[in-house]
Amino acid sequence: MAGYLNIAQIIVSVALVAFVLLQVRGGGLGGIFGQPDSVYRTRRGVEKTLFRSTIVLAALFIILAIFSLRLGT
């Protein structure tokens, strides 16, 4: 059982890193040249799905880590 949890945690962590890297950064170097940084922007479509999936994966990673700790692995 502990081995399966460790494998699941590795898979979730790799997916979480990939999802974080796929997210678009809005700021960049625009703030240096006077671009307003306080513009409100809504997420739509794929960006919104990617954002929510990242939250779900992070929660799943935390849950797997707690279960792994409870089992003493």
PDB file of N, CA, C, O and CB in Angstrom:
ATOM      1  N   MET A   1       0.822  -1.201   0.000  1.00  0.00           N
ATOM      2  CA  MET A   1       0.000   0.000   0.000  1.00  0.00           C
ATOM      3  C   MET A   1       0.864   1.263   0.000  1.00  0.00           C
ATOM      4  O   MET A   1       0.567   2.224  -0.709  1.00  0.00           O
ATOM      5  CB  MET A   1      -0.934   0.000   1.210  1.00  0.00           C
ATOM      6  N   ALA A   2       1.920   1.255   0.787  1.00  0.00           N
ATOM      7  CA  ALA A   2       2.781   2.433   0.875  1.00  0.00           C
ATOM      8  C   ALA A   2       3.494   2.690  -0.450  1.00  0.00           C
ATOM      9  O   ALA A   2       3.722   3.839  -0.830  1.00  0.00           O
ATOM     10  CB  ALA A   2       3.808   2.261   2.002  1.00  0.00           C
ATOM     11  N   GLY A   3       3.839   1.623  -1.140  1.00  0.00           N
ATOM     12  CA  GLY A   3       4.491   1.779  -2.432  1.00  0.00           C
ATOM     13  C   GLY A   3       3.580   2.447  -3.451  1.00  0.00           C
ATOM     14  O   GLY A   3       4.028   3.277  -4.243  1.00  0.00           O
ATOM     15  N   TYR A   4       2.304   2.085  -3.431  1.00  0.00           N
ATOM     16  CA  TYR A   4       1.345   2.696  -4.340  1.00  0.00           C
ATOM     17  C   TYR A   4       1.142   4.173  -4.025  1.00  0.00           C
ATOM     18  O   TYR A   4       0.994   4.995  -4.929  1.00  0.00           O
ATOM     19  CB  TYR A   4       0.015   1.962  -4.274  1.00  0.00           C
ATOM     20  N   LEU A   5       1.136   4.500  -2.752  1.00  0.00           N
ATOM     21  CA  LEU A   5       0.997   5.908  -2.376  1.00  0.00           C
ATOM     22  C   LEU A   5       2.199   6.732  -2.847  1.00  0.00           C
ATOM     23  O   LEU A   5       2.051   7.860  -3.317  1.00  0.00           O
ATOM     24  CB  LEU A   5       0.835   6.037  -0.855  1.00  0.00           C
ATOM     25  N   ASN A   6       3.386   6.146  -2.710  1.00  0.00           N
ATOM     26  CA  ASN A   6       4.591   6.861  -3.154  1.00  0.00           C
ATOM     27  C   ASN A   6       4.582   7.067  -4.664  1.00  0.00           C
ATOM     28  O   ASN A   6       4.946   8.138  -5.148  1.00  0.00           O
ATOM     29  CB  ASN A   6       5.856   6.093  -2.739  1.00  0.00           C
ATOM     30  N   ILE A   7       4.171   6.056  -5.400  1.00  0.00           N
ATOM     31  CA  ILE A   7       4.104   6.182  -6.864  1.00  0.00           C
ATOM     32  C   ILE A   7       3.055   7.213  -7.257  1.00  0.00           C
ATOM     33  O   ILE A   7       3.283   8.032  -8.146  1.00  0.00           O
ATOM     34  CB  ILE A   7       3.784   4.818  -7.519  1.00  0.00           C
ATOM     35  N   ALA A   8       1.898   7.168  -6.588  1.00  0.00           N
ATOM     36  CA  ALA A   8       0.844   8.147  -6.873  1.00  0.00           C
ATOM     37  C   ALA A   8       1.322   9.561  -6.561  1.00  0.00           C
ATOM     38  O   ALA A   8       1.017  10.496  -7.301  1.00  0.00           O
ATOM     39  CB  ALA A   8      -0.427   7.827  -6.062  1.00  0.00           C
ATOM     40  N   GLN A   9       2.060   9.722  -5.483  1.00  0.00           N
ATOM     41  CA  GLN A   9       2.549  11.043  -5.115  1.00  0.00           C
ATOM     42  C   GLN A   9       3.576  11.546  -6.129  1.00  0.00           C
ATOM     43  O   GLN A   9       3.607  12.740  -6.427  1.00  0.00           O
ATOM     44  CB  GLN A   9       3.160  11.013  -3.710  1.00  0.00           C
ATOM     45  N   ILE A  10       4.394  10.682  -6.648  1.00  0.00           N
ATOM     46  CA  ILE A  10       5.368  11.079  -7.674  1.00  0.00           C
ATOM     47  C   ILE A  10       4.651  11.518  -8.944  1.00  0.00           C
ATOM     48  O   ILE A  10       5.011  12.528  -9.548  1.00  0.00           O
ATOM     49  CB  ILE A  10       6.340   9.919  -7.985  1.00  0.00           C
ATOM     50  N   ILE A  11       3.629  10.751  -9.352  1.00  0.00           N
ATOM     51  CA  ILE A  11       2.879  11.090 -10.559  1.00  0.00           C
ATOM     52  C   ILE A  11       2.154  12.425 -10.393  1.00  0.00           C
ATOM     53  O   ILE A  11       2.163  13.257 -11.300  1.00  0.00           O
ATOM     54  CB  ILE A  11       1.874   9.977 -10.895  1.00  0.00           C
ATOM     55  N   VAL A  12       1.532  12.625  -9.243  1.00  0.00           N
ATOM     56  CA  VAL A  12       0.821  13.879  -8.987  1.00  0.00           C
ATOM     57  C   VAL A  12       1.801  15.049  -8.932  1.00  0.00           C
ATOM     58  O   VAL A  12       1.488  16.139  -9.412  1.00  0.00           O
ATOM     59  CB  VAL A  12       0.022  13.790  -7.671  1.00  0.00           C
ATOM     60  N   SER A  13       2.971  14.838  -8.359  1.00  0.00           N
ATOM     61  CA  SER A  13       3.936  15.937  -8.271  1.00  0.00           C
ATOM     62  C   SER A  13       4.466  16.331  -9.650  1.00  0.00           C
ATOM     63  O   SER A  13       4.655  17.516  -9.923  1.00  0.00           O
ATOM     64  CB  SER A  13       5.100  15.547  -7.357  1.00  0.00           C
ATOM     65  N   VAL A  14       4.707  15.352 -10.515  1.00  0.00           N
ATOM     66  CA  VAL A  14       5.173  15.667 -11.874  1.00  0.00           C
ATOM     67  C   VAL A  14       4.072  16.412 -12.642  1.00  0.00           C
ATOM     68  O   VAL A  14       4.353  17.380 -13.348  1.00  0.00           O
ATOM     69  CB  VAL A  14       5.585  14.364 -12.635  1.00  0.00           C
ATOM     70  N   ALA A  15       2.831  15.963 -12.504  1.00  0.00           N
ATOM     71  CA  ALA A  15       1.721  16.648 -13.172  1.00  0.00           C
ATOM     72  C   ALA A  15       1.546  18.061 -12.626  1.00  0.00           C
ATOM     73  O   ALA A  15       1.265  18.987 -13.386  1.00  0.00           O
ATOM     74  CB  ALA A  15       0.417  15.851 -13.003  1.00  0.00           C
ATOM     75  N   LEU A  16       1.709  18.234 -11.321  1.00  0.00           N
ATOM     76  CA  LEU A  16       1.576  19.556 -10.711  1.00  0.00           C
ATOM     77  C   LEU A  16       2.645  20.513 -11.228  1.00  0.00           C
ATOM     78  O   LEU A  16       2.351  21.669 -11.534  1.00  0.00           O
ATOM     79  CB  LEU A  16       1.660  19.449  -9.187  1.00  0.00           C
ATOM     80  N   VAL A  17       3.872  20.039 -11.326  1.00  0.00           N
ATOM     81  CA  VAL A  17       4.951  20.880 -11.860  1.00  0.00           C
ATOM     82  C   VAL A  17       4.658  21.257 -13.315  1.00  0.00           C
ATOM     83  O   VAL A  17       4.862  22.403 -13.716  1.00  0.00           O
ATOM     84  CB  VAL A  17       6.318  20.147 -11.757  1.00  0.00           C
ATOM     85  N   ALA A  18       4.180  20.292 -14.098  1.00  0.00           N
ATOM     86  CA  ALA A  18       3.869  20.570 -15.498  1.00  0.00           C
ATOM     87  C   ALA A  18       2.740  21.598 -15.623  1.00  0.00           C
ATOM     88  O   ALA A  18       2.810  22.493 -16.466  1.00  0.00           O
ATOM     89  CB  ALA A  18       3.486  19.275 -16.222  1.00  0.00           C
ATOM     90  N   PHE A  19       1.708  21.475 -14.794  1.00  0.00           N
ATOM     91  CA  PHE A  19       0.591  22.408 -14.863  1.00  0.00           C
ATOM     92  C   PHE A  19       1.010  23.808 -14.447  1.00  0.00           C
ATOM     93  O   PHE A  19       0.554  24.790 -15.031  1.00  0.00           O
ATOM     94  CB  PHE A  19      -0.553  21.926 -13.988  1.00  0.00           C
ATOM     95  N   VAL A  20       1.872  23.909 -13.446  1.00  0.00           N
ATOM     96  CA  VAL A  20       2.347  25.227 -13.020  1.00  0.00           C
ATOM     97  C   VAL A  20       3.192  25.867 -14.115  1.00  0.00           C
ATOM     98  O   VAL A  20       3.093  27.070 -14.359  1.00  0.00           O
ATOM     99  CB  VAL A  20       3.161  25.117 -11.716  1.00  0.00           C
ATOM    100  N   LEU A  21       4.013  25.070 -14.768  1.00  0.00           N
ATOM    101  CA  LEU A  21       4.858  25.616 -15.833  1.00  0.00           C
ATOM    102  C   LEU A  21       4.056  26.009 -17.074  1.00  0.00           C
ATOM    103  O   LEU A  21       4.475  26.886 -17.830  1.00  0.00           O
ATOM    104  CB  LEU A  21       5.923  24.606 -16.216  1.00  0.00           C
ATOM    105  N   LEU A  22       2.911  25.369 -17.285  1.00  0.00           N
ATOM    106  CA  LEU A  22       2.081  25.695 -18.446  1.00  0.00           C
ATOM    107  C   LEU A  22       1.271  26.973 -18.271  1.00  0.00           C
ATOM    108  O   LEU A  22       0.787  27.541 -19.251  1.00  0.00           O
ATOM    109  CB  LEU A  22       1.150  24.557 -18.736  1.00  0.00           C
ATOM    110  N   GLN A  23       1.122  27.421 -17.052  1.00  0.00           N
ATOM    111  CA  GLN A  23       0.328  28.627 -16.823  1.00  0.00           C
ATOM    112  C   GLN A  23       1.065  29.855 -17.338  1.00  0.00           C
ATOM    113  O   GLN A  23       2.284  29.967 -17.211  1.00  0.00           O
ATOM    114  CB  GLN A  23       0.005  28.788 -15.328  1.00  0.00           C
ATOM    115  N   VAL A  24       0.310  30.763 -17.915  1.00  0.00           N
ATOM    116  CA  VAL A  24       0.878  31.962 -18.525  1.00  0.00           C
ATOM    117  C   VAL A  24       1.115  33.014 -17.456  1.00  0.00           C
ATOM    118  O   VAL A  24       0.253  33.261 -16.612  1.00  0.00           O
ATOM    119  CB  VAL A  24      -0.049  32.512 -19.633  1.00  0.00           C
ATOM    120  N   ARG A  25       2.269  33.624 -17.497  1.00  0.00           N
ATOM    121  CA  ARG A  25       2.574  34.742 -16.599  1.00  0.00           C
ATOM    122  C   ARG A  25       2.191  36.022 -17.309  1.00  0.00           C
ATOM    123  O   ARG A  25       2.626  36.268 -18.434  1.00  0.00           O
ATOM    124  CB  ARG A  25       4.088  34.759 -16.183  1.00  0.00           C
ATOM    125  N   GLY A  26       1.375  36.844 -16.655  1.00  0.00           N
ATOM    126  CA  GLY A  26       0.880  38.058 -17.287  1.00  0.00           C
ATOM    127  C   GLY A  26       1.856  39.220 -17.251  1.00  0.00           C
ATOM    128  O   GLY A  26       1.874  40.021 -18.186  1.00  0.00           O
ATOM    129  N   GLY A  27       2.671  39.344 -16.205  1.00  0.00           N
ATOM    130  CA  GLY A  27       3.491  40.529 -16.012  1.00  0.00           C
ATOM    131  C   GLY A  27       4.697  40.612 -16.915  1.00  0.00           C
ATOM    132  O   GLY A  27       4.744  41.447 -17.818  1.00  0.00           O
ATOM    133  N   GLY A  28       5.653  39.774 -16.686  1.00  0.00           N
ATOM    134  CA  GLY A  28       6.870  39.811 -17.474  1.00  0.00           C
ATOM    135  C   GLY A  28       7.650  41.089 -17.247  1.00  0.00           C
ATOM    136  O   GLY A  28       7.770  41.565 -16.117  1.00  0.00           O
ATOM    137  N   LEU A  29       8.183  41.644 -18.331  1.00  0.00           N
ATOM    138  CA  LEU A  29       8.967  42.873 -18.253  1.00  0.00           C
ATOM    139  C   LEU A  29       8.111  44.113 -18.447  1.00  0.00           C
ATOM    140  O   LEU A  29       8.637  45.226 -18.469  1.00  0.00           O
ATOM    141  CB  LEU A  29      10.069  42.851 -19.285  1.00  0.00           C
ATOM    142  N   GLY A  30       6.794  43.942 -18.588  1.00  0.00           N
ATOM    143  CA  GLY A  30       5.910  45.079 -18.827  1.00  0.00           C
ATOM    144  C   GLY A  30       5.906  46.083 -17.695  1.00  0.00           C
ATOM    145  O   GLY A  30       5.732  47.277 -17.937  1.00  0.00           O
ATOM    146  N   GLY A  31       6.093  45.634 -16.468  1.00  0.00           N
ATOM    147  CA  GLY A  31       6.087  46.532 -15.321  1.00  0.00           C
ATOM    148  C   GLY A  31       7.247  47.500 -15.321  1.00  0.00           C
ATOM    149  O   GLY A  31       7.152  48.586 -14.748  1.00  0.00           O
ATOM    150  N   ILE A  32       8.336  47.122 -15.953  1.00  0.00           N
ATOM    151  CA  ILE A  32       9.514  47.992 -16.011  1.00  0.00           C
ATOM    152  C   ILE A  32       9.230  49.219 -16.875  1.00  0.00           C
ATOM    153  O   ILE A  32       9.688  50.321 -16.575  1.00  0.00           O
ATOM    154  CB  ILE A  32      10.734  47.220 -16.564  1.00  0.00           C
ATOM    155  N   PHE A  33       8.472  49.014 -17.946  1.00  0.00           N
ATOM    156  CA  PHE A  33       8.236  50.091 -18.902  1.00  0.00           C
ATOM    157  C   PHE A  33       6.920  50.817 -18.676  1.00  0.00           C
ATOM    158  O   PHE A  33       6.445  51.517 -19.570  1.00  0.00           O
ATOM    159  CB  PHE A  33       8.267  49.545 -20.295  1.00  0.00           C
ATOM    160  N   GLY A  34       6.318  50.666 -17.495  1.00  0.00           N
ATOM    161  CA  GLY A  34       5.159  51.447 -17.140  1.00  0.00           C
ATOM    162  C   GLY A  34       3.822  50.794 -17.411  1.00  0.00           C
ATOM    163  O   GLY A  34       2.786  51.452 -17.319  1.00  0.00           O
ATOM    164  N   GLN A  35       3.822  49.526 -17.740  1.00  0.00           N
ATOM    165  CA  GLN A  35       2.545  48.855 -17.944  1.00  0.00           C
ATOM    166  C   GLN A  35       1.862  48.683 -16.593  1.00  0.00           C
ATOM    167  O   GLN A  35       2.495  48.246 -15.632  1.00  0.00           O
ATOM    168  CB  GLN A  35       2.737  47.481 -18.651  1.00  0.00           C
ATOM    169  N   PRO A  36       0.569  49.022 -16.510  1.00  0.00           N
ATOM    170  CA  PRO A  36      -0.111  48.892 -15.220  1.00  0.00           C
ATOM    171  C   PRO A  36      -0.213  47.434 -14.796  1.00  0.00           C
ATOM    172  O   PRO A  36      -0.607  46.570 -15.580  1.00  0.00           O
ATOM    173  CB  PRO A  36      -1.505  49.516 -15.287  1.00  0.00           C
ATOM    174  N   ASP A  37       0.142  47.179 -13.564  1.00  0.00           N
ATOM    175  CA  ASP A  37       0.168  45.811 -13.040  1.00  0.00           C
ATOM    176  C   ASP A  37      -1.134  45.457 -12.338  1.00  0.00           C
ATOM    177  O   ASP A  37      -1.369  44.295 -12.007  1.00  0.00           O
ATOM    178  CB  ASP A  37       1.337  45.634 -12.080  1.00  0.00           C
ATOM    179  N   SER A  38      -1.978  46.453 -12.111  1.00  0.00           N
ATOM    180  CA  SER A  38      -3.186  46.222 -11.330  1.00  0.00           C
ATOM    181  C   SER A  38      -4.421  46.022 -12.205  1.00  0.00           C
ATOM    182  O   SER A  38      -5.541  46.250 -11.747  1.00  0.00           O
ATOM    183  CB  SER A  38      -3.412  47.377 -10.388  1.00  0.00           C
ATOM    184  N   VAL A  39      -4.239  45.607 -13.433  1.00  0.00           N
ATOM    185  CA  VAL A  39      -5.362  45.389 -14.334  1.00  0.00           C
ATOM    186  C   VAL A  39      -6.022  44.061 -13.973  1.00  0.00           C
ATOM    187  O   VAL A  39      -5.353  43.031 -13.880  1.00  0.00           O
ATOM    188  CB  VAL A  39      -4.899  45.402 -15.826  1.00  0.00           C
ATOM    189  N   TYR A  40      -7.338  44.093 -13.772  1.00  0.00           N
ATOM    190  CA  TYR A  40      -8.073  42.879 -13.434  1.00  0.00           C
ATOM    191  C   TYR A  40      -8.329  42.092 -14.707  1.00  0.00           C
ATOM    192  O   TYR A  40      -8.812  42.629 -15.704  1.00  0.00           O
ATOM    193  CB  TYR A  40      -9.408  43.210 -12.709  1.00  0.00           C
ATOM    194  N   ARG A  41      -7.999  40.816 -14.655  1.00  0.00           N
ATOM    195  CA  ARG A  41      -8.150  39.968 -15.823  1.00  0.00           C
ATOM    196  C   ARG A  41      -8.824  38.675 -15.397  1.00  0.00           C
ATOM    197  O   ARG A  41      -8.435  38.075 -14.395  1.00  0.00           O
ATOM    198  CB  ARG A  41      -6.780  39.689 -16.497  1.00  0.00           C
ATOM    199  N   THR A  42      -9.829  38.239 -16.143  1.00  0.00           N
ATOM    200  CA  THR A  42     -10.498  36.987 -15.802  1.00  0.00           C
ATOM    201  C   THR A  42      -9.897  35.861 -16.623  1.00  0.00           C
ATOM    202  O   THR A  42      -9.447  36.052 -17.753  1.00  0.00           O
ATOM    203  CB  THR A  42     -12.027  37.084 -16.042  1.00  0.00           C
ATOM    204  N   ARG A  43      -9.905  34.694 -16.023  1.00  0.00           N
ATOM    205  CA  ARG A  43      -9.422  33.509 -16.731  1.00  0.00           C
ATOM    206  C   ARG A  43     -10.583  32.909 -17.503  1.00  0.00           C
ATOM    207  O   ARG A  43     -11.708  32.845 -17.008  1.00  0.00           O
ATOM    208  CB  ARG A  43      -8.805  32.465 -15.744  1.00  0.00           C
ATOM    209  N   ARG A  44     -10.299  32.473 -18.714  1.00  0.00           N
ATOM    210  CA  ARG A  44     -11.352  31.884 -19.546  1.00  0.00           C
ATOM    211  C   ARG A  44     -10.814  30.651 -20.250  1.00  0.00           C
ATOM    212  O   ARG A  44      -9.615  30.538 -20.508  1.00  0.00           O
ATOM    213  CB  ARG A  44     -11.885  32.910 -20.580  1.00  0.00           C
ATOM    214  N   GLY A  45     -11.703  29.745 -20.552  1.00  0.00           N
ATOM    215  CA  GLY A  45     -11.386  28.588 -21.370  1.00  0.00           C
ATOM    216  C   GLY A  45     -10.354  27.679 -20.753  1.00  0.00           C
ATOM    217  O   GLY A  45     -10.491  27.231 -19.615  1.00  0.00           O
ATOM    218  N   VAL A  46      -9.315  27.413 -21.529  1.00  0.00           N
ATOM    219  CA  VAL A  46      -8.268  26.480 -21.121  1.00  0.00           C
ATOM    220  C   VAL A  46      -7.498  27.002 -19.920  1.00  0.00           C
ATOM    221  O   VAL A  46      -7.096  26.227 -19.053  1.00  0.00           O
ATOM    222  CB  VAL A  46      -7.313  26.217 -22.275  1.00  0.00           C
ATOM    223  N   GLU A  47      -7.293  28.302 -19.867  1.00  0.00           N
ATOM    224  CA  GLU A  47      -6.556  28.899 -18.755  1.00  0.00           C
ATOM    225  C   GLU A  47      -7.289  28.682 -17.430  1.00  0.00           C
ATOM    226  O   GLU A  47      -6.661  28.422 -16.404  1.00  0.00           O
ATOM    227  CB  GLU A  47      -6.343  30.399 -19.001  1.00  0.00           C
ATOM    228  N   LYS A  48      -8.609  28.791 -17.457  1.00  0.00           N
ATOM    229  CA  LYS A  48      -9.411  28.582 -16.262  1.00  0.00           C
ATOM    230  C   LYS A  48      -9.378  27.114 -15.837  1.00  0.00           C
ATOM    231  O   LYS A  48      -9.260  26.806 -14.651  1.00  0.00           O
ATOM    232  CB  LYS A  48     -10.855  29.035 -16.503  1.00  0.00           C
ATOM    233  N   THR A  49      -9.482  26.211 -16.816  1.00  0.00           N
ATOM    234  CA  THR A  49      -9.414  24.779 -16.529  1.00  0.00           C
ATOM    235  C   THR A  49      -8.049  24.403 -15.971  1.00  0.00           C
ATOM    236  O   THR A  49      -7.956  23.611 -15.032  1.00  0.00           O
ATOM    237  CB  THR A  49      -9.710  23.962 -17.792  1.00  0.00           C
ATOM    238  N   LEU A  50      -7.002  24.960 -16.537  1.00  0.00           N
ATOM    239  CA  LEU A  50      -5.647  24.686 -16.065  1.00  0.00           C
ATOM    240  C   LEU A  50      -5.451  25.198 -14.642  1.00  0.00           C
ATOM    241  O   LEU A  50      -4.813  24.532 -13.826  1.00  0.00           O
ATOM    242  CB  LEU A  50      -4.615  25.322 -17.003  1.00  0.00           C
ATOM    243  N   PHE A  51      -5.986  26.361 -14.342  1.00  0.00           N
ATOM    244  CA  PHE A  51      -5.894  26.943 -13.003  1.00  0.00           C
ATOM    245  C   PHE A  51      -6.610  26.076 -11.972  1.00  0.00           C
ATOM    246  O   PHE A  51      -6.062  25.782 -10.909  1.00  0.00           O
ATOM    247  CB  PHE A  51      -6.479  28.357 -12.995  1.00  0.00           C
ATOM    248  N   ARG A  52      -7.832  25.670 -12.292  1.00  0.00           N
ATOM    249  CA  ARG A  52      -8.591  24.817 -11.366  1.00  0.00           C
ATOM    250  C   ARG A  52      -7.957  23.443 -11.212  1.00  0.00           C
ATOM    251  O   ARG A  52      -7.953  22.881 -10.117  1.00  0.00           O
ATOM    252  CB  ARG A  52     -10.029  24.666 -11.846  1.00  0.00           C
ATOM    253  N   SER A  53      -7.425  22.902 -12.293  1.00  0.00           N
ATOM    254  CA  SER A  53      -6.756  21.605 -12.218  1.00  0.00           C
ATOM    255  C   SER A  53      -5.506  21.677 -11.345  1.00  0.00           C
ATOM    256  O   SER A  53      -5.177  20.723 -10.641  1.00  0.00           O
ATOM    257  CB  SER A  53      -6.389  21.114 -13.621  1.00  0.00           C
ATOM    258  N   THR A  54      -4.816  22.805 -11.396  1.00  0.00           N
ATOM    259  CA  THR A  54      -3.642  22.996 -10.551  1.00  0.00           C
ATOM    260  C   THR A  54      -4.028  22.994  -9.082  1.00  0.00           C
ATOM    261  O   THR A  54      -3.322  22.420  -8.253  1.00  0.00           O
ATOM    262  CB  THR A  54      -2.931  24.300 -10.907  1.00  0.00           C
ATOM    263  N   ILE A  55      -5.139  23.631  -8.756  1.00  0.00           N
ATOM    264  CA  ILE A  55      -5.608  23.651  -7.372  1.00  0.00           C
ATOM    265  C   ILE A  55      -5.977  22.249  -6.913  1.00  0.00           C
ATOM    266  O   ILE A  55      -5.635  21.848  -5.800  1.00  0.00           O
ATOM    267  CB  ILE A  55      -6.811  24.593  -7.222  1.00  0.00           C
ATOM    268  N   VAL A  56      -6.672  21.505  -7.761  1.00  0.00           N
ATOM    269  CA  VAL A  56      -7.065  20.133  -7.426  1.00  0.00           C
ATOM    270  C   VAL A  56      -5.839  19.251  -7.235  1.00  0.00           C
ATOM    271  O   VAL A  56      -5.784  18.462  -6.291  1.00  0.00           O
ATOM    272  CB  VAL A  56      -7.970  19.548  -8.521  1.00  0.00           C
ATOM    273  N   LEU A  57      -4.855  19.377  -8.124  1.00  0.00           N
ATOM    274  CA  LEU A  57      -3.638  18.578  -7.992  1.00  0.00           C
ATOM    275  C   LEU A  57      -2.860  18.930  -6.727  1.00  0.00           C
ATOM    276  O   LEU A  57      -2.294  18.049  -6.080  1.00  0.00           O
ATOM    277  CB  LEU A  57      -2.750  18.771  -9.214  1.00  0.00           C
ATOM    278  N   ALA A  58      -2.832  20.211  -6.373  1.00  0.00           N
ATOM    279  CA  ALA A  58      -2.134  20.608  -5.149  1.00  0.00           C
ATOM    280  C   ALA A  58      -2.820  20.020  -3.923  1.00  0.00           C
ATOM    281  O   ALA A  58      -2.155  19.550  -3.000  1.00  0.00           O
ATOM    282  CB  ALA A  58      -2.070  22.141  -5.037  1.00  0.00           C
ATOM    283  N   ALA A  59      -4.155  20.047  -3.914  1.00  0.00           N
ATOM    284  CA  ALA A  59      -4.899  19.470  -2.792  1.00  0.00           C
ATOM    285  C   ALA A  59      -4.688  17.962  -2.726  1.00  0.00           C
ATOM    286  O   ALA A  59      -4.515  17.404  -1.642  1.00  0.00           O
ATOM    287  CB  ALA A  59      -6.401  19.791  -2.915  1.00  0.00           C
ATOM    288  N   LEU A  60      -4.701  17.305  -3.878  1.00  0.00           N
ATOM    289  CA  LEU A  60      -4.466  15.863  -3.932  1.00  0.00           C
ATOM    290  C   LEU A  60      -3.059  15.515  -3.453  1.00  0.00           C
ATOM    291  O   LEU A  60      -2.865  14.511  -2.768  1.00  0.00           O
ATOM    292  CB  LEU A  60      -4.680  15.342  -5.357  1.00  0.00           C
ATOM    293  N   PHE A  61      -2.081  16.341  -3.812  1.00  0.00           N
ATOM    294  CA  PHE A  61      -0.709  16.114  -3.374  1.00  0.00           C
ATOM    295  C   PHE A  61      -0.603  16.216  -1.850  1.00  0.00           C
ATOM    296  O   PHE A  61       0.073  15.406  -1.214  1.00  0.00           O
ATOM    297  CB  PHE A  61       0.240  17.123  -4.044  1.00  0.00           C
ATOM    298  N   ILE A  62      -1.271  17.210  -1.274  1.00  0.00           N
ATOM    299  CA  ILE A  62      -1.241  17.379   0.186  1.00  0.00           C
ATOM    300  C   ILE A  62      -1.916  16.195   0.874  1.00  0.00           C
ATOM    301  O   ILE A  62      -1.417  15.689   1.879  1.00  0.00           O
ATOM    302  CB  ILE A  62      -1.933  18.701   0.597  1.00  0.00           C
ATOM    303  N   ILE A  63      -3.050  15.756   0.330  1.00  0.00           N
ATOM    304  CA  ILE A  63      -3.758  14.612   0.911  1.00  0.00           C
ATOM    305  C   ILE A  63      -2.902  13.353   0.842  1.00  0.00           C
ATOM    306  O   ILE A  63      -2.830  12.595   1.809  1.00  0.00           O
ATOM    307  CB  ILE A  63      -5.095  14.380   0.187  1.00  0.00           C
ATOM    308  N   LEU A  64      -2.256  13.130  -0.293  1.00  0.00           N
ATOM    309  CA  LEU A  64      -1.375  11.965  -0.430  1.00  0.00           C
ATOM    310  C   LEU A  64      -0.193  12.039   0.530  1.00  0.00           C
ATOM    311  O   LEU A  64       0.234  11.020   1.072  1.00  0.00           O
ATOM    312  CB  LEU A  64      -0.867  11.849  -1.867  1.00  0.00           C
ATOM    313  N   ALA A  65       0.331  13.235   0.740  1.00  0.00           N
ATOM    314  CA  ALA A  65       1.450  13.392   1.665  1.00  0.00           C
ATOM    315  C   ALA A  65       1.020  13.095   3.088  1.00  0.00           C
ATOM    316  O   ALA A  65       1.775  12.481   3.842  1.00  0.00           O
ATOM    317  CB  ALA A  65       2.026  14.802   1.576  1.00  0.00           C
ATOM    318  N   ILE A  66      -0.180  13.517   3.472  1.00  0.00           N
ATOM    319  CA  ILE A  66      -0.672  13.235   4.828  1.00  0.00           C
ATOM    320  C   ILE A  66      -0.898  11.743   5.013  1.00  0.00           C
ATOM    321  O   ILE A  66      -0.517  11.181   6.040  1.00  0.00           O
ATOM    322  CB  ILE A  66      -1.978  14.008   5.107  1.00  0.00           C
ATOM    323  N   PHE A  67      -1.524  11.084   4.012  1.00  0.00           N
ATOM    324  CA  PHE A  67      -1.725   9.642   4.103  1.00  0.00           C
ATOM    325  C   PHE A  67      -0.408   8.883   4.161  1.00  0.00           C
ATOM    326  O   PHE A  67      -0.279   7.890   4.878  1.00  0.00           O
ATOM    327  CB  PHE A  67      -2.542   9.157   2.927  1.00  0.00           C
ATOM    328  N   SER A  68       0.563   9.361   3.400  1.00  0.00           N
ATOM    329  CA  SER A  68       1.875   8.728   3.394  1.00  0.00           C
ATOM    330  C   SER A  68       2.560   8.878   4.754  1.00  0.00           C
ATOM    331  O   SER A  68       3.235   7.961   5.222  1.00  0.00           O
ATOM    332  CB  SER A  68       2.751   9.329   2.289  1.00  0.00           C
ATOM    333  N   LEU A  69       2.380  10.035   5.378  1.00  0.00           N
ATOM    334  CA  LEU A  69       2.928  10.249   6.710  1.00  0.00           C
ATOM    335  C   LEU A  69       2.244   9.361   7.742  1.00  0.00           C
ATOM    336  O   LEU A  69       2.887   8.809   8.635  1.00  0.00           O
ATOM    337  CB  LEU A  69       2.791  11.713   7.107  1.00  0.00           C
ATOM    338  N   ARG A  70       0.921   9.234   7.602  1.00  0.00           N
ATOM    339  CA  ARG A  70       0.153   8.413   8.550  1.00  0.00           C
ATOM    340  C   ARG A  70       0.569   6.957   8.508  1.00  0.00           C
ATOM    341  O   ARG A  70       0.578   6.274   9.533  1.00  0.00           O
ATOM    342  CB  ARG A  70      -1.332   8.523   8.262  1.00  0.00           C
ATOM    343  N   LEU A  71       0.918   6.475   7.302  1.00  0.00           N
ATOM    344  CA  LEU A  71       1.336   5.082   7.173  1.00  0.00           C
ATOM    345  C   LEU A  71       2.794   4.867   7.587  1.00  0.00           C
ATOM    346  O   LEU A  71       3.242   3.732   7.750  1.00  0.00           O
ATOM    347  CB  LEU A  71       1.137   4.616   5.744  1.00  0.00           C
ATOM    348  N   GLY A  72       3.519   5.958   7.751  1.00  0.00           N
ATOM    349  CA  GLY A  72       4.887   5.841   8.224  1.00  0.00           C
ATOM    350  C   GLY A  72       5.896   5.459   7.167  1.00  0.00           C
ATOM    351  O   GLY A  72       6.874   4.767   7.446  1.00  0.00           O
ATOM    352  N   THR A  73       5.650   5.922   5.930  1.00  0.00           N
ATOM    353  CA  THR A  73       6.591   5.612   4.848  1.00  0.00           C
ATOM    354  C   THR A  73       7.584   6.700   4.676  1.00  0.00           C
ATOM    355  O   THR A  73       8.455   6.610   3.810  1.00  0.00           O
ATOM    356  CB  THR A  73       5.872   5.378   3.550  1.00  0.00           C
TER     357      THR A  73
END
